[in-house]
Amino acid sequence: MGYCPFVTVTEFRGWMVEVDYLITGGAGFVGCALSADLLRAGGAVKTPPSIIAVDSLHPQVHLTDSRPAFLPVAVDLRKMDICDAAAWDTLLQEIRPRTIIHLAAETGTGQSLDLPVRHTHTNITGTAEMLEALHRAGQVPDHIVLSSSRAVYGEGVWVDPADGRIFQPGRRESAALERGDFAVAAPSGLLATPVALHHARVQPAPSSIYGVTKLAQEQVLSNWCAARSVPLTTLRLQNVYGVGQSPYNPYTGIIVLFHRLAAAGKRIEVYEDGDMGRDFIYIDDVVQTMIKAIEYPLKVSRTIDVGSGAVKTILEAAQQIACIYSAPEPEITGAFRYGDIRWAVCDPADMQEQFEVTPRVGFVEGNERLSRWLRDTGIIAA
């Protein structure tokens, strides 16, 4: 039975209904923003699409288990743990999703070292539970979109300036970090030059448990989708930030943390020597890329690196955010976190060539928007 545009999915409970989009982790930062844009894009040309979001509403991300304000009212939200096989069976007895957008994941790089069971359980077992449930239900979606991470690359690849050779340095050793040797040295002994991350040129070599789980997610889905001729789009996201990001989750990323410190007049402490390179991409540009990936699935699987392609060091990011609030100059502490990588900046060529998406929101503008939202919502003092 096809989806009827004149009633909601909820009104059809107990019946098998086709749903345009099933979004796991759909009440999170990216899920809320994506749902809003899917509804706008669909509603402009036809009846708005049907969307079901499943989310555990984990207290690390959500202060309460109530519906997030950023999630559009048209989205049917189900509180559900993706590791719960029975919950999947119940859901898939009711609906048949055409497109599954898999966002649900534990995301803390440092936290994954302390809580590896939690990260592997959610990211790997949760993904496998979803696929087994689809098998039990006899369902094969038209397209699966996975939100993966730059973390799968680890330290990526670098160039030795002595002879121009490319090498993969692997994980930075704890002893070197403890000595304050943060930079990546080339085989010649000179300081190496990083290469922009691109899936066709850089082999994954994760340096954190989180990165390992995201790579496993990719591989589990890739094998399952290949066996069932389901197109899989894997989006390897760089550092996503912007309006709507959880301001309370300590593992949500450094940008909101820097805003909260600077707004309180505190000095931002910067790890290592401040020269870690990052690729910060605003949420609107990420969602625009996701929409294009969803609207234009290929008959074969593909991987896309999603980022701005612009280098921003952690020190530069801290300085620019401190400037917004006239906060003290950031302090380089020399502290470090195991599992952190030195450099992560992508080559966004595929975004531009395949989807005609060029990131539009620069770092300064994006942080001004974020600052206004944090003030307007009372998260930080006006």
Order of alpha helices (4+ residues) and beta strands (2+ residues): beta-alpha-beta-beta-alpha-beta-alpha-alpha-alpha-beta-beta-beta-alpha-beta-alpha-beta-beta-alpha-beta-beta-beta-alpha-beta-beta-alpha-beta-beta-alpha-alpha
